[in-house]
Amino acid sequence: MSKSVKDILIEMKNMSELMVDLAYSALLFNSKDAAEEVKKLENKVNRLNYEIKKESLLAARSVEDAEKLTALLEVGEAAETIANSAKDIADLVLKGIKPHPVFKMVMEESEEIIVRVTIEKGSELSDNSLGRLLLATRTGMRVIAIRRNESWIYGPDRNTILCSGDTLIAKGNEVGADLLEKLAKNEITMDDL
């Protein structure tokens, strides 16, 4: 059974948003792994955009239907454009182009920053779900991706269990970033928050 256009658009929106964050983190941390993941996600977004077009053609039964679906097709195209732009940023990393120091300053001064932390043994983060930890609420940091061994977990949800050795890519404010880093290094516990 095929997905609805609505479901495909939701997936494209979430994926293109994640790609932008992942592309910026790839550039910020010079991570070729993250950049490669952006490229893979871009291919998925392209396939999803094709699915939207196909489902829209099948759904249109009249001129009125076609006119209504045109707006959805444009949103799909916009999400694909965002994904393509994220891939362009990731390509800089894969080509070995180092970010200008101004880029790092801009990232540090933006309202939301992106950080990378690794969960050390003994950290309270290990063997707990994001939902149980309430990281976003308690630290202001939202985990957008997890690098576990050689694979990635994108857009983790409240049921995602964190493990010792996981590298988290998280987005939030500077104070929250400091708290998350201390939690990951077992320098503080959730009770300290």
C-alpha positions in Angstrom: 0.0 0.0 0.0 1.4 3.4 -0.9 1.7 6.3 1.4 -0.6 9.3 1.3 0.7 12.6 -0.1 0.3 14.0 3.4 2.5 11.3 4.9 5.1 11.8 2.2 5.1 15.6 2.7 5.6 15.1 6.5 8.5 12.8 5.9 10.1 15.2 3.4 9.7 18.2 5.7 11.3 16.3 8.6 14.0 14.9 6.5 14.9 18.2 4.8 15.0 19.9 8.2 17.3 17.2 9.6 19.5 17.5 6.5 20.1 21.2 7.1 21.1 20.6 10.7 23.3 17.6 9.8 24.9 19.5 6.9 25.8 22.4 9.2 27.1 20.1 11.8 29.2 18.2 9.2 30.8 21.5 8.2 31.2 22.7 11.7 32.9 19.5 12.9 34.5 18.6 9.6 32.6 15.3 9.6 32.8 13.4 6.4 30.5 10.7 7.8 27.7 13.2 8.5 28.3 14.7 5.1 27.9 11.3 3.5 24.6 10.8 5.4 23.3 14.1 4.1 23.9 12.8 0.5 22.1 9.6 1.2 19.1 11.5 2.7 19.1 13.8 -0.3 18.5 10.8 -2.5 15.6 9.7 -0.3 14.1 13.2 -0.5 14.3 13.0 -4.3 12.6 9.6 -4.3 9.9 11.0 -2.0 9.3 13.9 -4.3 8.8 11.5 -7.2 6.3 9.6 -5.1 4.3 12.8 -4.4 4.1 13.5 -8.1 3.0 10.0 -8.8 0.4 9.9 -6.0 -0.9 13.4 -7.1 -1.4 12.2 -10.7 -3.3 9.2 -9.4 -5.4 11.3 -7.1 -6.4 14.0 -9.6 -9.9 13.2 -11.0 -10.8 16.7 -12.1 -9.4 20.1 -12.9 -10.3 21.3 -9.4 -8.4 18.3 -7.9 -5.4 19.1 -10.1 -5.4 22.8 -9.0 -5.5 21.8 -5.3 -2.7 19.3 -5.7 -0.5 21.8 -7.5 0.2 23.6 -4.2 1.3 20.3 -2.6 3.6 19.6 -5.5 5.2 23.0 -5.0 5.7 22.2 -1.3 7.4 19.0 -2.4 9.6 20.8 -4.8 10.6 23.3 -2.1 11.5 20.5 0.3 13.6 19.0 -2.4 15.3 22.3 -3.1 16.1 22.6 0.7 17.5 19.0 0.6 19.6 19.9 -2.5 21.0 22.9 -0.7 21.9 20.9 2.3 23.7 18.4 0.0 25.7 21.4 -1.4 26.9 22.3 2.1 27.8 18.7 2.8 29.7 18.5 -0.5 32.1 21.2 0.8 33.2 18.9 3.5 33.6 16.0 1.1 35.7 18.1 -1.2 38.0 18.9 1.8 37.1 22.6 1.9 37.5 24.0 5.4 35.0 26.4 6.7 36.1 30.0 7.0 36.5 31.2 10.6 33.6 33.5 10.1 31.3 30.5 9.7 32.2 29.2 13.1 31.6 32.6 14.6 28.2 32.8 12.9 27.3 29.4 14.2 28.4 30.2 17.7 26.4 33.5 17.7 23.2 32.1 16.3 20.3 31.6 18.6 20.5 27.8 18.2 23.8 26.1 18.2 24.7 22.6 17.1 26.9 20.5 19.3 28.4 17.0 19.2 28.9 15.1 22.5 29.8 11.4 23.2 28.2 9.5 26.0 30.9 8.2 28.3 30.6 5.0 30.5 28.8 5.7 33.7 26.8 8.6 32.3 23.2 8.7 33.4 22.3 9.2 29.7 23.4 5.7 28.9 20.7 3.0 28.8 17.9 5.5 29.1 15.3 6.6 26.6 15.1 10.2 25.4 11.5 10.3 26.7 12.5 9.2 30.2 15.4 11.7 30.3 13.3 14.6 29.0 16.5 16.2 27.7 14.8 18.8 25.5 12.8 20.0 28.5 15.5 19.8 31.1 18.5 21.0 29.1 16.9 22.8 26.2 18.8 20.5 23.8 17.0 18.5 21.1 18.9 15.4 19.9 18.6 15.5 16.1 20.9 12.5 15.2 22.9 9.8 17.0 26.0 8.1 15.6 26.2 4.6 17.0 29.2 2.6 15.9 29.0 2.8 12.0 25.4 3.7 11.7 23.2 6.8 12.2 19.8 7.2 13.9 18.0 10.2 12.4 15.3 12.2 14.2 15.3 10.0 17.3 12.1 9.9 19.2 11.1 9.6 22.9 11.5 5.8 22.7 15.1 5.9 21.4 17.5 4.4 24.0 20.9 6.1 24.3 24.0 3.9 24.8 27.5 4.5 26.1 29.7 5.5 23.2 26.9 7.1 21.2 27.8 10.4 19.7 24.8 12.8 19.8 24.3 15.7 17.5 22.0 18.1 19.4 20.6 21.5 18.8 19.7 24.2 21.3 21.2 27.0 23.4 24.6 27.5 24.8 23.6 26.8 28.4 21.9 23.6 27.4 24.9 22.5 25.4 27.1 22.9 28.5 24.7 20.8 30.6 24.4 18.1 27.9 28.2 17.8 27.7 28.5 17.5 31.5 25.8 14.9 31.5 27.5 12.9 28.8 30.9 13.1 30.6 29.2 12.0 33.9 30.2 15.3 35.5 26.6 15.9 36.6 23.5 13.9 37.0 19.9 14.6 36.0 19.2 15.4 39.7 21.6 18.3 39.4 19.4 20.0 36.8 
